Amino acid sequence: MKVIILFLWMLPFALFGQTTISGTVTDFGSGIALPGVSVVVVGTTVGTTTDASGSYKLQLPTTSGKVQFSFLGYVAQTFNVNASTETLNVQLQEKTTSLQEVVVTGLATTVKRTNLANAVSTISTKEITGITSPQTMDAAISGKLVGANIVSNSGAPGGGIAIKLRGITSVFGNAQPLYVVDGVIIDNSSISAGLNAVTAAASGGSSSNQDNPSNRIADLNPDDIESIEVLKGASAAAIYGSLASAGVVIITTKRGAMGKTLVDFSQDIGWTEVTKLLGMRELNEERVRDSWGDEAVPLFLEARNAGRLIDYEEELYGNKGLLLSSKLNVSGGTEKTRFFVGGLIQDEEGIVKTTGYEKKSIRFNLDHVLSKRFDFSLSTNYINSSADRGLTNNDNAGVSFGVALSSTPSFVNLFPDAEGNYPENPFAASNFLQTRDLMTNNEETNRFLGGFTLNTMLYETLRSSTKLVIRSGLDFYNLKTTAIFPRQLQFQSDGRGTNGASIQGNTNNLNTNYAAFLVNNTNLGEDVFSFTTTLGATRENFNQDNILNVATQLIKTQTNLDQSGAVQVSQDQLKVRNKGLFFQEEVNFRDRIIATAGLRLDKSSNNADVNKFQAFPKASLALNVANFDFWTMERVAMLKLRVAYGESGGFPPFGSKYTSFVASNTGGLPGLLVAVQRGNENIKQERQKELEAGVDIGLLGDKVILEATVYNKTVSDLIINQNLKPSTGFTRGYVNAGELRNRGIELALSATPFETAGLKWDSRTSFWLNRSKITELTIPPFTIGGFGNTLGTFFIEEGKSATQITGIKGNEGVQVLGDSQPDFQMNFHNFFTIKQNFTFSFLFHWKNGGDNINLTELLTDLGGTSPDYDDDDNGDGVPNAEERVRALGVSAEPFVQDASYLRLREIGLYYTLPNTLLDGAFGGFVRTLKVGASANNLFIITDYKSYDPEVSNFGGNGLSTGVEVMPFPNSRRIFFHFAIGF
Amino acid sequence: MNSYISIPRILKAASLMLLTITLTSCEIDDFPDPNNPIIEPNASVTELNYLVVGTESGMRNFLGTYYDNVGVIGREHYRFSGADPRFTTDLLGFSTSVLDDNTFYTTNPWGARYRVVKNANILIERAENSTLITEEQRQGYIGFAKTIKAHQLLMNLTMTNENGIRIEVEDVDNPGPIVKGDDAYAALANLLNEAATHLGSAGTTFAFPLSAGFAGFDTPATFLEFNRGLAARIAVYRGRYSEALTLLEASFLDLTGNFDRGVYYTFSTAPGDQLNPLFFAPNATGEVRIAHPSFVADATPGDARLSKVSLRTASATQNFLTGQYDVAVYSSLLDPVPIIRNEELILIYAEAKIQTNQLGDAVTALNRIRTANNIGVYTGPQTQQALITEMLRQRRYSLYFEGHRWVDMRRYNRLSELPIDRAGDDVWVSFPIPFAES
């Protein structure tokens, strides 16, 4: 936010040949002394660290030189020191969105934020984990990214999220950003646990994934992350190639700093509870008779007279889950070697009994300087995570928690007897309490991430240097999904199911990526011009092998696959090979004019022509007007005009070129049936062209910074999984068949409205909106991602919004009923430092507009359990639910609902013990001690008539977010924190 | 201020070369689909047999949806689903609901049948071009493929009826026109006749195995009897009754034989196989098939065919519809489902005899059905009109939940006789052509 703010007092004193300096290092905002700050004479091995009171003393080997102060999480500072310097007190500033920070724009190069031609969103560690403890990495960025539409799929433990940067990038291709962690391209698959074998969710007409799996990005430990940079479109991400067509999320993990070894331990303890319950319908005899028939009336009367009307919604979703999380970070290093160790043990219960999330993560990052010529860095991470996710979302067998709940009235008894026998639920296919208690739906991941970068200085003179960077990354995980449905479950017993099912999936995923770059920096004319030339090559290999076993007719209570009467096996392999070449030239004229041009060449085994390179150019220009000599307005410290253009193109989905036969057996004989997908022998990459322009203004010594950006992003050769005439035997086939456009505005205002010793207030307000349009469609318009026009569906049509929702509307036929695209989004992020010891911060997120397809309400209406079933909102004498049910088949309007919300996403209050107190109590042994409390999702204001407007029955990819059918409700998380550092 | 220019330019050049060689110069392999095979253009017996088995297997895809469609509209049963209300709204024309041309109940069965047609067409094409099989084997494959193709097309035509079907679908990019009315039925009859010719020159055995569902119908000669049975069904649909009688003679009709003899879809728990989608356990809740109350109410007391439904311990209700009886035609997930069986042929025989005014023969056949089901001989008027009603009634009970009631009432223009349960409900005449075909 602010540029360097340092205060130094120089006292003129002449000394001997060697200069000795001393002073204290404090935090700029709070004024608290910073122990462990590394103080080094640049270009030498001479250095020290600050003590517990932040003081240091250092003798320079020469009379003058440069001294650098660096500390984890703070902007490093370098000062010139000469013989006259004796005291050098330094105030280091925490990294927030400092303009001085460097941004990783190229694959091997960085640019100072002030020189950037793109609006790159950065989230620092303070924003990621500084306010509250997110359950998973994906939850850590929700609501914090300008230009992103982030929707969590449900409240199930273990996450699951859809991120769309600057609108829809692809309808059927990859619409999720690329994740790069310390140079390692990491997999973000959502792999189904095969629950469809029990729920039959996809047999009713939708082939989409409705099993509510998590995404694998959730595995990362948010506390390991130093910063997240997001390149939102091709104009910024072109050099990353086609994999990054939907943007890149560049995650940099924490690394050690030279100096004293720092040990930080923190413990979080808290609870989670459902944010909202819908409530149950109030029943009387007449209502029971109408909804469940005469036979139900005595049951109702008996239960009511015995005071045994149960709020089953609360019973199911009302668990208060205990949240525990312990983190230990150890970091430090010498001039040659630096290290960071991050450990996490997390154990969280869910709002549904028997659900929960556990994670163990250990990270080891190492940086070593071998010589002046060679240095390397190593990043490693091992993660073990386990999520018990319950059984939610759409199903056609009446077995998921919510679908069974929707037709279960309060007067039935579902509780087990003393012997543990559960009564049958006469009003649904399953007793959800029994299902909850006896079933298993677990995802367990064991994952290793490893990244290695070797830098070799090939050539270095005063004016020019050439560096070779070789990088390799490896991401391996095994995901084991275990879904057990014992034979005594209501829907498995007595021939109503398969007498038990043990569904076990095993996925091995190995991604490797290699890259080599030559980077040349050349200065001409006494730093007038500087050139950065990058030449590189990249290679990625992706392998995924998923084996799913469905064992049924289980023997007694056994769950092993072979303890069964029947086993169905399926295997699905994914194999992708990509290669890329790129060249980039950056010219910087005195930080006034910064111009970049580049070219990326890509080829992939997913293209029909695997060895044909596609070329994607990019160019950008940034003008720092305030840096020119003619600029005299001191109040405006920065005025930057910028424009950037880039091209990229999503690869076709794996397998889209193949026309194959699938196994289809009968009579114990092997058979082949033609696949429903017609392969396309000419399928090629999409081509995205993004132009963005903006202005950045820094006022009052950068106390106020406004960044304004507009963009226009078009994607041509749009890959569409076309509905073919099913009479041809094929129902789908991938084609390049259209063009879409996204236009949008992003505004970010950062300010420090107050900054005194007693109170510091940092604030950031962002506003963003996006409008999409299908500008060309060479195939007939089609529906996607819903349950047909009767219930509302997305509809891709030329000239219309890519996210429009259509449905039947009485006599008017099929009409546009809504759009899932928000009208705009805003966030309001605030950090207060009070009296140097208290920090208070919160994040509001407002999404205005954007519709969901809410089928939860429909199911409770049909099941006779809607809380407002008997109300009559429009006073026409027909009860609400009856009116809505009557609309079924007539109009889909009641199901398409506004999903606007205002959410207090995060709030946190922390107290850091003053140093004097610490010194007194622990004698300098303890460096820092912090306690606090925080909450996530403390409240949501919305008119949306279900659990949470952030929801997706169909998971994350594609268009279909915002459709809901009895989801896992979202939860609120409340924490107490304790952190101690040595 | 470092200047260690010790690395000569040659090293710089070498590293550049290293870059290009190790990372880019090698080509990307254009590997085949790692998950699924293709069928070679010149196919062997083994490969052709994969297509035969796949064709037979695929006939069962979305069978449950098909039977729910025709059974619910034909007021044979209700399909209550906790998860999908459209079985009780769209299919029954609840309020102002209409059949949707772009949702699962329309598109899934239609697509599944054409997928089998596609497989059969590939089988025909590969058999025609194979140099690795004998001529008799070739005729066998083609005869099989054309028969199954005709059956699959007929299934779609019974759904869409006067809206028609596509017959020529070999060319994926330019499928033939939608053929309507009798032209469509005629095309299927013709296809079955072509198949019969092929089967006639296919020797004594097939080169391929079939499942137990074709037990007794797995040689060219016996498979032909199945083919003629299907042709007889189409003939009565077309009102060509004397032709039907001729066809029945070449079929497996046995007036005194076992009603259940015929060709079946089979099910098993073996890998890659399917389970009977028409079986729901008795007294299930949530997902149920409830017999339409009129099935029991209208039945002759003591009719043995009432065993096709079973009294529930508690009635089932959804969306203002209630029923006491489960559909109980099948008793396990492994029960076979008939494609065509002798009981239907007997009733086709009766129908053709009535329509050709040989009423005595017709009554004999109907009595065979009646007495076997414990309701005694026919005592009503021996008129064409009365016997048609009687024949339709016996078809209703004998072929309950086998997909005939709706079709029969439609072809005799009696859909208005089907019961209406809720004011405003409709009895649909036919399904729309799926949206994606337009």
Chai-1 contact restraints between the chains, C-beta under 6 A:
chainA,res_idxA,chainB,res_idxB,connection_type,confidence,min_distance_angstrom,max_distance_angstrom,comment,restraint_id
A,G204,B,D84,contact,1.0,0.0,6.0,A-B,restraint_1
A,G204,B,F104,contact,1.0,0.0,6.0,A-B,restraint_2
A,G205,B,T103,contact,1.0,0.0,6.0,A-B,restraint_3
A,G205,B,F104,contact,1.0,0.0,6.0,A-B,restraint_4
A,G293,B,T317,contact,1.0,0.0,6.0,A-B,restraint_5
A,D395,B,A83,contact,1.0,0.0,6.0,A-B,restraint_6
A,N396,B,A83,contact,1.0,0.0,6.0,A-B,restraint_7
A,N396,B,D84,contact,1.0,0.0,6.0,A-B,restraint_8
A,A397,B,E287,contact,1.0,0.0,6.0,A-B,restraint_9
A,G398,B,G82,contact,1.0,0.0,6.0,A-B,restraint_10
A,G398,B,G286,contact,1.0,0.0,6.0,A-B,restraint_11
A,G398,B,E287,contact,1.0,0.0,6.0,A-B,restraint_12
A,V403,B,G82,contact,1.0,0.0,6.0,A-B,restraint_13
A,V403,B,A83,contact,1.0,0.0,6.0,A-B,restraint_14
A,S407,B,G82,contact,1.0,0.0,6.0,A-B,restraint_15
A,P426,B,T285,contact,1.0,0.0,6.0,A-B,restraint_16
A,A428,B,G82,contact,1.0,0.0,6.0,A-B,restraint_17
A,A428,B,T285,contact,1.0,0.0,6.0,A-B,restraint_18
A,A428,B,G286,contact,1.0,0.0,6.0,A-B,restraint_19
A,A429,B,G82,contact,1.0,0.0,6.0,A-B,restraint_20
A,A429,B,T285,contact,1.0,0.0,6.0,A-B,restraint_21
A,A429,B,G286,contact,1.0,0.0,6.0,A-B,restraint_22
A,A429,B,E287,contact,1.0,0.0,6.0,A-B,restraint_23
A,L458,B,I7,contact,1.0,0.0,6.0,A-B,restraint_24
A,L458,B,K12,contact,1.0,0.0,6.0,A-B,restraint_25
A,E460,B,N2,contact,1.0,0.0,6.0,A-B,restraint_26
A,T461,B,S3,contact,1.0,0.0,6.0,A-B,restraint_27
A,L468,B,S15,contact,1.0,0.0,6.0,A-B,restraint_28
A,D494,B,A281,contact,1.0,0.0,6.0,A-B,restraint_29
A,G495,B,A281,contact,1.0,0.0,6.0,A-B,restraint_30
A,R496,B,A281,contact,1.0,0.0,6.0,A-B,restraint_31
A,R496,B,A284,contact,1.0,0.0,6.0,A-B,restraint_32
A,A516,B,L19,contact,1.0,0.0,6.0,A-B,restraint_33
A,A537,B,L19,contact,1.0,0.0,6.0,A-B,restraint_34
A,A537,B,L23,contact,1.0,0.0,6.0,A-B,restraint_35
A,A537,B,T24,contact,1.0,0.0,6.0,A-B,restraint_36
A,R539,B,L23,contact,1.0,0.0,6.0,A-B,restraint_37
A,A566,B,T269,contact,1.0,0.0,6.0,A-B,restraint_38
A,Q568,B,P271,contact,1.0,0.0,6.0,A-B,restraint_39
A,Q573,B,P34,contact,1.0,0.0,6.0,A-B,restraint_40
A,Q573,B,N35,contact,1.0,0.0,6.0,A-B,restraint_41
A,K575,B,P34,contact,1.0,0.0,6.0,A-B,restraint_42
A,R577,B,I28,contact,1.0,0.0,6.0,A-B,restraint_43
A,K579,B,T24,contact,1.0,0.0,6.0,A-B,restraint_44
A,L581,B,T24,contact,1.0,0.0,6.0,A-B,restraint_45
A,S605,B,I28,contact,1.0,0.0,6.0,A-B,restraint_46
A,V610,B,I28,contact,1.0,0.0,6.0,A-B,restraint_47
A,V610,B,D30,contact,1.0,0.0,6.0,A-B,restraint_48
A,N611,B,E27,contact,1.0,0.0,6.0,A-B,restraint_49
A,N611,B,I28,contact,1.0,0.0,6.0,A-B,restraint_50
A,Y658,B,D33,contact,1.0,0.0,6.0,A-B,restraint_51
A,S660,B,D33,contact,1.0,0.0,6.0,A-B,restraint_52
A,S660,B,N36,contact,1.0,0.0,6.0,A-B,restraint_53
A,F661,B,P37,contact,1.0,0.0,6.0,A-B,restraint_54
A,V662,B,N36,contact,1.0,0.0,6.0,A-B,restraint_55
A,A663,B,G272,contact,1.0,0.0,6.0,A-B,restraint_56
A,S664,B,G54,contact,1.0,0.0,6.0,A-B,restraint_57
A,S664,B,S57,contact,1.0,0.0,6.0,A-B,restraint_58
A,S664,B,G58,contact,1.0,0.0,6.0,A-B,restraint_59
A,N665,B,S57,contact,1.0,0.0,6.0,A-B,restraint_60
A,N665,B,G272,contact,1.0,0.0,6.0,A-B,restraint_61
A,N665,B,D273,contact,1.0,0.0,6.0,A-B,restraint_62
A,T666,B,E56,contact,1.0,0.0,6.0,A-B,restraint_63
A,T666,B,S57,contact,1.0,0.0,6.0,A-B,restraint_64
A,T666,B,S211,contact,1.0,0.0,6.0,A-B,restraint_65
A,T666,B,D273,contact,1.0,0.0,6.0,A-B,restraint_66
A,G667,B,S211,contact,1.0,0.0,6.0,A-B,restraint_67
A,G667,B,A212,contact,1.0,0.0,6.0,A-B,restraint_68
A,G668,B,A270,contact,1.0,0.0,6.0,A-B,restraint_69
A,L669,B,V53,contact,1.0,0.0,6.0,A-B,restraint_70
A,L669,B,P209,contact,1.0,0.0,6.0,A-B,restraint_71
A,G671,B,Y50,contact,1.0,0.0,6.0,A-B,restraint_72
A,G671,B,V53,contact,1.0,0.0,6.0,A-B,restraint_73
A,G671,B,G54,contact,1.0,0.0,6.0,A-B,restraint_74
A,G671,B,S57,contact,1.0,0.0,6.0,A-B,restraint_75
A,L672,B,Y50,contact,1.0,0.0,6.0,A-B,restraint_76
A,L672,B,L51,contact,1.0,0.0,6.0,A-B,restraint_77
A,L672,B,G54,contact,1.0,0.0,6.0,A-B,restraint_78
A,L673,B,G54,contact,1.0,0.0,6.0,A-B,restraint_79
A,L673,B,G58,contact,1.0,0.0,6.0,A-B,restraint_80
A,L673,B,N119,contact,1.0,0.0,6.0,A-B,restraint_81
A,V674,B,K118,contact,1.0,0.0,6.0,A-B,restraint_82
A,V674,B,N119,contact,1.0,0.0,6.0,A-B,restraint_83
A,N723,B,A436,contact,1.0,0.0,6.0,A-B,restraint_84
A,K725,B,P175,contact,1.0,0.0,6.0,A-B,restraint_85
A,K725,B,A436,contact,1.0,0.0,6.0,A-B,restraint_86
A,K725,B,E437,contact,1.0,0.0,6.0,A-B,restraint_87
A,P726,B,W110,contact,1.0,0.0,6.0,A-B,restraint_88
A,P726,B,G111,contact,1.0,0.0,6.0,A-B,restraint_89
A,P726,B,Y114,contact,1.0,0.0,6.0,A-B,restraint_90
A,P726,B,A436,contact,1.0,0.0,6.0,A-B,restraint_91
A,S727,B,Y114,contact,1.0,0.0,6.0,A-B,restraint_92
A,S727,B,R166,contact,1.0,0.0,6.0,A-B,restraint_93
A,S727,B,V169,contact,1.0,0.0,6.0,A-B,restraint_94
A,S727,B,P175,contact,1.0,0.0,6.0,A-B,restraint_95
A,T728,B,V169,contact,1.0,0.0,6.0,A-B,restraint_96
A,T728,B,V172,contact,1.0,0.0,6.0,A-B,restraint_97
A,T728,B,P175,contact,1.0,0.0,6.0,A-B,restraint_98
A,G729,B,Y114,contact,1.0,0.0,6.0,A-B,restraint_99
A,G729,B,R115,contact,1.0,0.0,6.0,A-B,restraint_100
A,G729,B,K118,contact,1.0,0.0,6.0,A-B,restraint_101
A,T731,B,G111,contact,1.0,0.0,6.0,A-B,restraint_102
A,G788,B,D100,contact,1.0,0.0,6.0,A-B,restraint_103
A,G788,B,N102,contact,1.0,0.0,6.0,A-B,restraint_104
A,G788,B,T103,contact,1.0,0.0,6.0,A-B,restraint_105
A,T790,B,D100,contact,1.0,0.0,6.0,A-B,restraint_106
A,L862,B,P85,contact,1.0,0.0,6.0,A-B,restraint_107
A,R886,B,S95,contact,1.0,0.0,6.0,A-B,restraint_108
A,L888,B,P85,contact,1.0,0.0,6.0,A-B,restraint_109
A,L888,B,T89,contact,1.0,0.0,6.0,A-B,restraint_110
A,G889,B,T89,contact,1.0,0.0,6.0,A-B,restraint_111
A,G889,B,D90,contact,1.0,0.0,6.0,A-B,restraint_112
A,G889,B,S97,contact,1.0,0.0,6.0,A-B,restraint_113
A,V890,B,T96,contact,1.0,0.0,6.0,A-B,restraint_114
